[in-house]
Amino acid sequence: MREGLRGLTTRGKSFLACAVTVFLAAVILGEKDLLRVAVLIGLLPLLAAWYVGRTRYKLACTRSLEPTRTPVGASARVVLRLQNLSALPTGTMLLEDRLPYALGSRPRLVLERLSRRQASSVAYSVRADVRGRYEVGPLVVRLTDPFGLCELSRAFPTVDHLTVTPTVVPLPGIRLTADYSGTGDSRTRSVAVHGEDDAATREYRHGDDLRRVHWRSTARVGELMVRREEQPWESRATLVLDVRKHAHRGEGPTASFEWAVSAVASIAVHLREAGYRLRLVTDLADIDTTESEAEAAILDHLAEVKLLARVDLGRVAERMRRRYDGGLLIAVMGLLSPADAELVAGLRGANTTAVGFLIDSTTWLTLPPAARAEADRAREATALRLLRSNWRVIGAAHGDRLPALWPQAARGGQGFAWRAALAETVPTTVTPAGGTR
């Protein structure tokens, strides 16, 4: 009863206040009929509180998301199934599933009377325009009387998670030459890039056979390293995402970082469909996918990846040096200083096709002519440094579409303008015969 009194609604409290007022008026005026009205008005909220407070429904709730992973801008369907496990029928129940702001307003659903052992389902849709991993729930069930004088809440603590992945755009099919990590007709070996005595290695994990310890790599790295299992005829691709906060501009879904995340997601899906084994490297993560969860693991990470204020590209370079996979290397980078460009250029190893998407994040801003010219010079200097290290460099500006830029990754002679500028930086000398060389 005490719990029911605490659950009186505004209407119920108004009834009690009205009953007290009518009671006082009846006492002052000496009207017995008015006193009966006061008692009737006061009993209604009290009876409602007793009725709602004594209900001890045993409810079971299950929630299902269809699907549990959805791209930005797509809708997901949430199905709630409630079952009355008690022997008493329920009254009308109001359901409210708690949602984060990004998924929209909280749905409020009405579930009619449930008989004993009866189950019923209700559904609603959610849609997110921002990638992330969101909690759906907990579910709050509000029990009320037929007059709306008293309302009590029951909460189910269980929650589910909806993963909203970055936008993935289809890319045209191209041939990336020298994109395999060994030799062969069309697919190549993923290990033994450097021969029998210098096999591809990884860090030692608990349970690894000690006979697979590679002592030469252990001595060089300073940690116990083991030979990777040979997986013949497998092409590999390593994706590098720049998560430095100062390298990107813009805010919200249209920021340059969101362009980069969407680009990495699209490239990952495209390469996975082409049969590549993928690896994603950022400042804080190194995800080496397996055959079964390749695409899902990368998309799940990209759904939650955020910009970081303190990022050291040296850690990315160290991860790449400690475990060299060969094959194809694709880096999606923001603004690079000369020192950063040196580190990125060093990521390319032997027998590696390196493709760099240089995002000119300053184009997400409106700069005066002088600042724009300075930004262009810095971008060209970065591109030239990567070209000297045999990278394929592709510039990306605000408004560019990845499907239109992607074919440039297959062109060995791309970047003619930058290569011409590079040629102009080479000093000419006059030969004794009067010519130049």
SULGI-V47581 format. One record per pair of residues at least 24 apart in sequence whose ideal C-beta (glycine too) atoms are under 8 Angstrom apart, sorted by the first residue. I is the first residue (numbers start at 0). J is the second residue. D is the distance in Angstrom with one decimal. If there is no record, write none. Layout:
i = (I & I)
j = (J & J)
d = (D & D)
This chain:
i = (0 & 0 & 0 & 0 & 1 & 2 & 2 & 3 & 3 & 3 & 3 & 3 & 3 & 3 & 3 & 3 & 4 & 4 & 6 & 6 & 6 & 6 & 6 & 6 & 6 & 7 & 7 & 7 & 7 & 7 & 8 & 8 & 8 & 8 & 8 & 10 & 10 & 10 & 11 & 11 & 11 & 11 & 11 & 11 & 12 & 14 & 14 & 14 & 14 & 14 & 15 & 15 & 43 & 43 & 44 & 44 & 47 & 47 & 47 & 47 & 48 & 48 & 50 & 50 & 51 & 51 & 51 & 51 & 51 & 51 & 52 & 52 & 54 & 54 & 54 & 54 & 54 & 55 & 56 & 56 & 56 & 56 & 56 & 56 & 57 & 57 & 57 & 58 & 58 & 58 & 58 & 58 & 58 & 58 & 59 & 60 & 60 & 60 & 60 & 62 & 62 & 62 & 62 & 62 & 62 & 63 & 64 & 64 & 64 & 67 & 67 & 67 & 67 & 68 & 68 & 68 & 68 & 68 & 68 & 69 & 69 & 69 & 69 & 69 & 70 & 70 & 70 & 70 & 70 & 71 & 71 & 71 & 71 & 71 & 71 & 71 & 71 & 71 & 72 & 72 & 72 & 72 & 73 & 74 & 74 & 74 & 75 & 75 & 75 & 75 & 76 & 76 & 76 & 77 & 77 & 77 & 77 & 77 & 77 & 78 & 78 & 78 & 79 & 79 & 79 & 79 & 79 & 80 & 80 & 80 & 81 & 81 & 81 & 81 & 81 & 81 & 81 & 82 & 82 & 82 & 82 & 82 & 83 & 83 & 83 & 83 & 83 & 83 & 84 & 85 & 86 & 87 & 88 & 88 & 88 & 88 & 89 & 89 & 90 & 90 & 90 & 90 & 91 & 91 & 92 & 92 & 92 & 93 & 93 & 93 & 93 & 94 & 94 & 94 & 94 & 94 & 95 & 95 & 95 & 96 & 96 & 96 & 96 & 96 & 96 & 97 & 97 & 97 & 97 & 98 & 98 & 98 & 99 & 99 & 101 & 101 & 101 & 101 & 101 & 102 & 102 & 102 & 102 & 102 & 125 & 127 & 127 & 128 & 129 & 129 & 129 & 130 & 130 & 130 & 130 & 130 & 130 & 130 & 130 & 131 & 131 & 131 & 131 & 132 & 132 & 132 & 132 & 132 & 132 & 132 & 133 & 133 & 133 & 133 & 134 & 134 & 134 & 135 & 135 & 135 & 162 & 162 & 162 & 163 & 164 & 164 & 164 & 164 & 164 & 165 & 165 & 165 & 165 & 165 & 165 & 165 & 165 & 166 & 166 & 166 & 167 & 167 & 167 & 167 & 167 & 168 & 168 & 168 & 168 & 168 & 169 & 169 & 169 & 170 & 170 & 170 & 170 & 170 & 170 & 171 & 171 & 171 & 172 & 173 & 173 & 173 & 173 & 174 & 175 & 175 & 175 & 175 & 175 & 176 & 176 & 176 & 177 & 177 & 177 & 178 & 178 & 178 & 178 & 178 & 179 & 179 & 179 & 180 & 180 & 180 & 180 & 180 & 180 & 180 & 181 & 183 & 186 & 186 & 186 & 186 & 187 & 187 & 187 & 187 & 188 & 188 & 188 & 188 & 188 & 189 & 189 & 189 & 189 & 189 & 189 & 189 & 189 & 189 & 189 & 190 & 190 & 190 & 190 & 190 & 191 & 192 & 192 & 192 & 198 & 198 & 199 & 199 & 199 & 199 & 199 & 199 & 200 & 200 & 200 & 200 & 200 & 201 & 201 & 201 & 202 & 202 & 220 & 230 & 233 & 234 & 234 & 234 & 234 & 234 & 234 & 235 & 235 & 235 & 235 & 235 & 235 & 235 & 235 & 236 & 236 & 236 & 236 & 236 & 236 & 236 & 236 & 236 & 237 & 237 & 237 & 237 & 237 & 237 & 237 & 237 & 237 & 237 & 238 & 238 & 238 & 238 & 238 & 238 & 238 & 238 & 238 & 238 & 238 & 239 & 239 & 239 & 239 & 239 & 239 & 239 & 239 & 239 & 239 & 240 & 240 & 240 & 240 & 240 & 240 & 241 & 241 & 241 & 241 & 241 & 242 & 242 & 242 & 242 & 242 & 242 & 242 & 242 & 243 & 243 & 243 & 243 & 243 & 243 & 244 & 244 & 244 & 244 & 245 & 245 & 246 & 246 & 246 & 246 & 246 & 247 & 247 & 247 & 247 & 247 & 248 & 248 & 248 & 248 & 249 & 249 & 249 & 253 & 254 & 255 & 255 & 255 & 255 & 255 & 256 & 256 & 258 & 258 & 259 & 259 & 259 & 259 & 260 & 260 & 261 & 262 & 262 & 262 & 262 & 263 & 263 & 263 & 264 & 264 & 264 & 265 & 266 & 266 & 266 & 266 & 267 & 267 & 267 & 267 & 268 & 268 & 269 & 270 & 275 & 275 & 278 & 280 & 280 & 280 & 281 & 282 & 282 & 282 & 282 & 282 & 282 & 283 & 285 & 312 & 312 & 312 & 313 & 315 & 315 & 316 & 316 & 316 & 319 & 319 & 323 & 325 & 325 & 325 & 326 & 326 & 326 & 327 & 327 & 327 & 328 & 328 & 328 & 329 & 329 & 329 & 329 & 329 & 330 & 330 & 330 & 331 & 331 & 332 & 332 & 332 & 333 & 333 & 334 & 334 & 334 & 334 & 334 & 334 & 335 & 337 & 337 & 337 & 340 & 340 & 340 & 340 & 341 & 343 & 344 & 344 & 344 & 344 & 344 & 345 & 347 & 347 & 347 & 352 & 353 & 353 & 353 & 353 & 353 & 354 & 354 & 354 & 354 & 355 & 355 & 355 & 355 & 355 & 356 & 356 & 356 & 357 & 357 & 357 & 357 & 357 & 357 & 357 & 358 & 358 & 359 & 359 & 359 & 359 & 362 & 362 & 362 & 363 & 379 & 379 & 382 & 382 & 383 & 383 & 383 & 383 & 386 & 386 & 386 & 386 & 387 & 392)
j = (48 & 49 & 52 & 53 & 52 & 52 & 151 & 47 & 48 & 49 & 50 & 51 & 52 & 53 & 149 & 151 & 48 & 52 & 48 & 51 & 52 & 149 & 150 & 151 & 152 & 44 & 47 & 48 & 148 & 149 & 143 & 147 & 148 & 149 & 150 & 146 & 147 & 148 & 44 & 47 & 48 & 147 & 148 & 149 & 44 & 40 & 41 & 43 & 44 & 148 & 41 & 44 & 146 & 148 & 148 & 149 & 144 & 146 & 148 & 149 & 148 & 149 & 144 & 149 & 142 & 143 & 144 & 149 & 150 & 151 & 149 & 151 & 87 & 89 & 90 & 142 & 151 & 85 & 83 & 85 & 87 & 89 & 142 & 153 & 83 & 84 & 85 & 82 & 83 & 84 & 85 & 89 & 140 & 153 & 84 & 138 & 140 & 155 & 157 & 96 & 135 & 136 & 138 & 157 & 159 & 159 & 135 & 159 & 161 & 159 & 160 & 161 & 162 & 161 & 162 & 164 & 295 & 298 & 299 & 127 & 161 & 162 & 163 & 164 & 163 & 164 & 165 & 166 & 167 & 127 & 128 & 129 & 130 & 163 & 164 & 165 & 166 & 252 & 126 & 127 & 128 & 166 & 126 & 124 & 125 & 126 & 124 & 125 & 126 & 161 & 122 & 123 & 124 & 106 & 122 & 123 & 124 & 125 & 135 & 120 & 121 & 122 & 108 & 120 & 121 & 122 & 138 & 118 & 119 & 120 & 110 & 113 & 118 & 119 & 120 & 121 & 140 & 113 & 116 & 117 & 118 & 119 & 113 & 114 & 115 & 116 & 117 & 118 & 116 & 115 & 115 & 115 & 112 & 113 & 114 & 115 & 113 & 142 & 142 & 143 & 144 & 145 & 143 & 145 & 140 & 141 & 142 & 140 & 141 & 143 & 150 & 121 & 138 & 139 & 140 & 141 & 138 & 139 & 141 & 123 & 135 & 136 & 137 & 138 & 139 & 136 & 137 & 138 & 139 & 125 & 133 & 135 & 133 & 134 & 127 & 128 & 129 & 131 & 133 & 126 & 127 & 133 & 135 & 161 & 161 & 161 & 163 & 252 & 163 & 251 & 252 & 163 & 164 & 165 & 257 & 260 & 301 & 302 & 303 & 162 & 163 & 302 & 303 & 160 & 161 & 162 & 163 & 299 & 302 & 303 & 160 & 161 & 162 & 163 & 158 & 159 & 160 & 159 & 160 & 161 & 298 & 299 & 302 & 302 & 264 & 298 & 299 & 301 & 302 & 257 & 260 & 261 & 263 & 264 & 298 & 301 & 302 & 261 & 264 & 265 & 261 & 264 & 265 & 268 & 298 & 261 & 265 & 400 & 401 & 402 & 265 & 269 & 402 & 265 & 266 & 269 & 401 & 402 & 405 & 402 & 405 & 406 & 273 & 405 & 406 & 408 & 409 & 409 & 327 & 352 & 354 & 408 & 409 & 352 & 409 & 411 & 350 & 351 & 352 & 234 & 236 & 326 & 327 & 352 & 234 & 235 & 326 & 233 & 234 & 235 & 324 & 325 & 326 & 350 & 325 & 232 & 232 & 233 & 234 & 274 & 232 & 233 & 234 & 326 & 229 & 230 & 231 & 232 & 233 & 227 & 229 & 230 & 231 & 233 & 234 & 235 & 276 & 324 & 326 & 226 & 227 & 228 & 229 & 230 & 229 & 323 & 325 & 350 & 226 & 227 & 226 & 227 & 322 & 323 & 324 & 325 & 224 & 225 & 226 & 227 & 322 & 225 & 227 & 322 & 321 & 322 & 321 & 276 & 276 & 273 & 274 & 275 & 276 & 326 & 327 & 275 & 276 & 277 & 278 & 324 & 325 & 326 & 327 & 270 & 275 & 276 & 277 & 278 & 326 & 327 & 328 & 329 & 277 & 278 & 279 & 280 & 319 & 324 & 326 & 327 & 328 & 329 & 263 & 266 & 267 & 277 & 278 & 279 & 280 & 297 & 329 & 330 & 331 & 280 & 281 & 315 & 319 & 328 & 329 & 330 & 331 & 332 & 346 & 279 & 280 & 281 & 301 & 304 & 331 & 330 & 331 & 332 & 333 & 358 & 281 & 282 & 283 & 304 & 305 & 306 & 307 & 310 & 282 & 306 & 307 & 310 & 312 & 333 & 306 & 307 & 308 & 310 & 308 & 334 & 332 & 333 & 334 & 335 & 360 & 306 & 333 & 334 & 358 & 360 & 360 & 361 & 363 & 364 & 360 & 363 & 364 & 363 & 363 & 333 & 358 & 360 & 363 & 397 & 306 & 333 & 358 & 395 & 331 & 333 & 356 & 358 & 301 & 304 & 401 & 331 & 356 & 395 & 401 & 297 & 301 & 331 & 297 & 298 & 301 & 401 & 329 & 331 & 401 & 405 & 294 & 297 & 298 & 301 & 294 & 298 & 405 & 327 & 326 & 327 & 324 & 315 & 318 & 319 & 315 & 307 & 310 & 311 & 312 & 314 & 315 & 307 & 318 & 339 & 342 & 343 & 342 & 342 & 346 & 342 & 345 & 346 & 346 & 348 & 348 & 349 & 350 & 351 & 350 & 351 & 352 & 351 & 352 & 354 & 352 & 353 & 354 & 353 & 354 & 355 & 356 & 408 & 354 & 355 & 356 & 356 & 358 & 356 & 357 & 358 & 358 & 360 & 358 & 359 & 360 & 361 & 377 & 378 & 381 & 380 & 381 & 384 & 380 & 381 & 384 & 385 & 384 & 385 & 384 & 385 & 387 & 388 & 390 & 388 & 388 & 389 & 390 & 391 & 385 & 388 & 389 & 390 & 391 & 390 & 391 & 393 & 408 & 385 & 390 & 391 & 392 & 393 & 393 & 395 & 404 & 381 & 382 & 385 & 392 & 393 & 394 & 395 & 395 & 396 & 394 & 395 & 396 & 397 & 396 & 397 & 398 & 397 & 417 & 420 & 414 & 417 & 417 & 420 & 421 & 424 & 414 & 417 & 418 & 421 & 421 & 417)
d = (6.5 & 5.6 & 5.4 & 7.8 & 7.6 & 4.9 & 6.8 & 7.6 & 3.3 & 6.0 & 7.7 & 5.2 & 2.8 & 7.6 & 5.6 & 7.0 & 5.0 & 7.7 & 6.9 & 6.4 & 7.3 & 5.1 & 5.4 & 4.3 & 7.9 & 5.9 & 8.0 & 6.2 & 6.7 & 5.4 & 7.8 & 6.1 & 6.1 & 6.4 & 5.3 & 7.5 & 5.5 & 5.6 & 4.0 & 6.3 & 7.3 & 7.9 & 3.6 & 5.5 & 7.5 & 5.7 & 7.3 & 5.7 & 4.6 & 6.3 & 6.2 & 5.4 & 6.9 & 6.4 & 4.7 & 6.8 & 4.1 & 6.2 & 3.9 & 4.3 & 7.6 & 4.8 & 5.6 & 7.5 & 5.7 & 6.8 & 5.5 & 4.5 & 7.3 & 5.4 & 7.6 & 7.0 & 7.6 & 7.7 & 7.6 & 6.1 & 8.0 & 7.0 & 6.4 & 5.2 & 7.0 & 5.3 & 7.4 & 7.9 & 7.3 & 4.0 & 4.3 & 6.9 & 6.3 & 6.8 & 8.0 & 7.8 & 6.7 & 7.1 & 5.7 & 5.7 & 7.8 & 4.6 & 7.5 & 7.7 & 6.9 & 6.4 & 6.9 & 7.2 & 5.3 & 7.9 & 6.7 & 5.6 & 5.7 & 7.6 & 7.3 & 6.5 & 6.6 & 7.9 & 4.6 & 6.1 & 7.1 & 7.1 & 7.4 & 7.7 & 7.0 & 7.5 & 6.0 & 7.1 & 7.2 & 5.2 & 7.3 & 6.1 & 6.1 & 6.7 & 6.2 & 7.0 & 5.4 & 5.9 & 7.1 & 6.3 & 5.0 & 7.5 & 7.2 & 7.9 & 6.0 & 7.1 & 7.1 & 4.9 & 6.9 & 4.6 & 6.9 & 5.4 & 7.5 & 5.8 & 5.9 & 7.7 & 5.5 & 7.9 & 6.5 & 5.6 & 7.2 & 6.1 & 6.2 & 5.8 & 7.7 & 4.6 & 7.5 & 6.6 & 5.3 & 7.1 & 6.5 & 6.2 & 7.4 & 4.5 & 6.4 & 7.0 & 6.7 & 6.1 & 7.7 & 8.0 & 7.6 & 7.8 & 7.5 & 7.2 & 3.8 & 8.0 & 4.0 & 7.0 & 6.3 & 6.5 & 5.5 & 7.4 & 7.1 & 6.7 & 5.1 & 6.7 & 5.8 & 6.5 & 5.0 & 6.1 & 4.6 & 7.7 & 6.6 & 7.1 & 7.2 & 7.2 & 6.7 & 7.7 & 5.3 & 6.8 & 6.1 & 7.3 & 4.0 & 6.7 & 8.0 & 6.5 & 6.5 & 7.5 & 5.9 & 7.7 & 7.4 & 4.7 & 6.9 & 7.4 & 6.7 & 6.1 & 8.0 & 5.2 & 7.7 & 6.1 & 6.0 & 7.7 & 6.8 & 6.6 & 7.5 & 6.3 & 5.0 & 6.6 & 5.2 & 7.5 & 5.1 & 6.5 & 6.3 & 7.3 & 5.5 & 5.7 & 7.4 & 7.3 & 6.9 & 7.6 & 4.4 & 6.2 & 7.1 & 7.8 & 6.1 & 5.0 & 6.2 & 5.1 & 7.9 & 7.2 & 7.4 & 5.0 & 7.9 & 8.0 & 5.5 & 6.1 & 6.4 & 5.8 & 7.4 & 5.1 & 7.5 & 7.7 & 5.8 & 5.3 & 6.8 & 5.0 & 7.9 & 6.8 & 4.9 & 7.6 & 6.1 & 4.8 & 7.0 & 5.5 & 7.8 & 5.9 & 5.1 & 6.0 & 6.7 & 4.4 & 7.4 & 6.7 & 4.9 & 7.5 & 4.8 & 4.7 & 7.9 & 4.2 & 7.3 & 5.2 & 6.8 & 4.6 & 7.3 & 7.7 & 7.3 & 5.1 & 5.0 & 5.2 & 7.9 & 7.2 & 4.9 & 7.6 & 5.9 & 5.9 & 7.7 & 7.6 & 6.9 & 6.0 & 7.1 & 4.4 & 6.8 & 5.6 & 4.7 & 6.3 & 6.2 & 6.1 & 7.9 & 6.7 & 5.6 & 6.6 & 3.9 & 5.7 & 5.9 & 6.0 & 7.7 & 6.3 & 5.8 & 6.8 & 7.3 & 6.8 & 7.3 & 8.0 & 4.6 & 6.3 & 7.4 & 6.2 & 4.2 & 5.1 & 4.9 & 7.9 & 6.1 & 7.7 & 6.7 & 4.7 & 6.1 & 3.7 & 3.7 & 7.1 & 7.3 & 6.4 & 4.2 & 6.6 & 5.7 & 7.5 & 6.9 & 7.6 & 6.3 & 8.0 & 7.2 & 7.8 & 5.2 & 6.9 & 7.3 & 7.8 & 7.7 & 4.8 & 7.5 & 4.2 & 7.6 & 5.5 & 6.7 & 7.4 & 7.6 & 7.6 & 5.1 & 7.5 & 4.9 & 6.7 & 6.6 & 7.4 & 4.7 & 6.3 & 4.7 & 6.9 & 7.5 & 4.8 & 7.5 & 6.8 & 6.7 & 7.7 & 4.3 & 6.4 & 6.0 & 6.3 & 6.9 & 6.4 & 5.4 & 5.6 & 7.7 & 7.8 & 6.0 & 7.9 & 5.5 & 8.0 & 6.3 & 5.2 & 7.1 & 6.1 & 7.4 & 6.4 & 5.1 & 7.9 & 7.0 & 4.9 & 6.7 & 3.6 & 6.9 & 4.9 & 4.4 & 7.4 & 5.7 & 7.2 & 5.9 & 4.2 & 7.6 & 6.6 & 7.8 & 4.6 & 7.9 & 6.3 & 7.5 & 5.8 & 7.0 & 7.1 & 5.0 & 7.3 & 5.5 & 6.4 & 6.0 & 6.6 & 7.0 & 5.0 & 7.1 & 7.7 & 5.3 & 7.7 & 7.5 & 5.1 & 7.4 & 6.4 & 7.9 & 7.2 & 7.2 & 4.0 & 7.0 & 7.6 & 6.9 & 6.9 & 7.6 & 5.0 & 7.8 & 7.0 & 5.7 & 7.5 & 6.4 & 4.4 & 4.8 & 7.9 & 5.2 & 5.5 & 7.6 & 6.3 & 7.3 & 5.8 & 5.3 & 5.9 & 7.6 & 7.3 & 6.9 & 4.3 & 7.5 & 6.3 & 4.2 & 6.1 & 4.9 & 7.4 & 7.8 & 7.4 & 7.2 & 2.9 & 4.6 & 7.3 & 6.6 & 6.4 & 4.7 & 7.7 & 7.5 & 5.0 & 4.1 & 6.5 & 4.2 & 5.4 & 7.2 & 4.0 & 7.7 & 7.9 & 6.9 & 6.5 & 5.4 & 3.9 & 5.0 & 7.3 & 5.7 & 7.5 & 6.6 & 7.2 & 4.8 & 6.9 & 7.8 & 5.9 & 5.4 & 6.4 & 7.4 & 5.2 & 6.4 & 7.7 & 5.1 & 7.9 & 6.3 & 5.4 & 7.3 & 6.1 & 5.1 & 5.8 & 5.9 & 7.9 & 7.9 & 7.9 & 6.8 & 4.8 & 7.4 & 7.9 & 6.0 & 7.7 & 8.0 & 7.6 & 7.9 & 7.2 & 6.3 & 5.9 & 5.7 & 6.7 & 7.2 & 6.2 & 4.4 & 6.7 & 7.5 & 5.7 & 6.0 & 7.2 & 5.2 & 5.5 & 4.7 & 6.9 & 6.3 & 7.6 & 7.5 & 5.0 & 6.0 & 6.1 & 5.1 & 7.8 & 5.2 & 7.6 & 5.0 & 5.7 & 8.0 & 6.7 & 7.6 & 7.4 & 5.2 & 7.4 & 6.9 & 4.5 & 7.1 & 7.8 & 4.8 & 7.8 & 7.4 & 7.5 & 7.4 & 5.0 & 7.0 & 4.6 & 6.9 & 6.9 & 5.9 & 6.7 & 5.3 & 5.2 & 7.8 & 7.8 & 5.7 & 7.2 & 7.6 & 7.9 & 4.6 & 7.0 & 7.6 & 7.2 & 7.6 & 4.7 & 4.3 & 6.6 & 6.9 & 6.7 & 5.7 & 5.4 & 7.3 & 3.9 & 6.8 & 7.5 & 5.8 & 6.7 & 6.2 & 7.4 & 8.0 & 7.6 & 7.0 & 4.6 & 6.8 & 7.2 & 4.7 & 6.9 & 4.7 & 5.3 & 4.9 & 6.9 & 5.1 & 6.9 & 5.1 & 5.4 & 7.3 & 6.3 & 6.0 & 7.7 & 6.1 & 7.1 & 5.4 & 6.7 & 4.8 & 7.9 & 6.3 & 6.8 & 4.9 & 7.8 & 4.2 & 4.0 & 7.8 & 4.9 & 6.4 & 6.2 & 7.0 & 4.8 & 5.9 & 6.6 & 5.0 & 7.4 & 6.0 & 5.9 & 6.3 & 6.1 & 7.2 & 6.5)
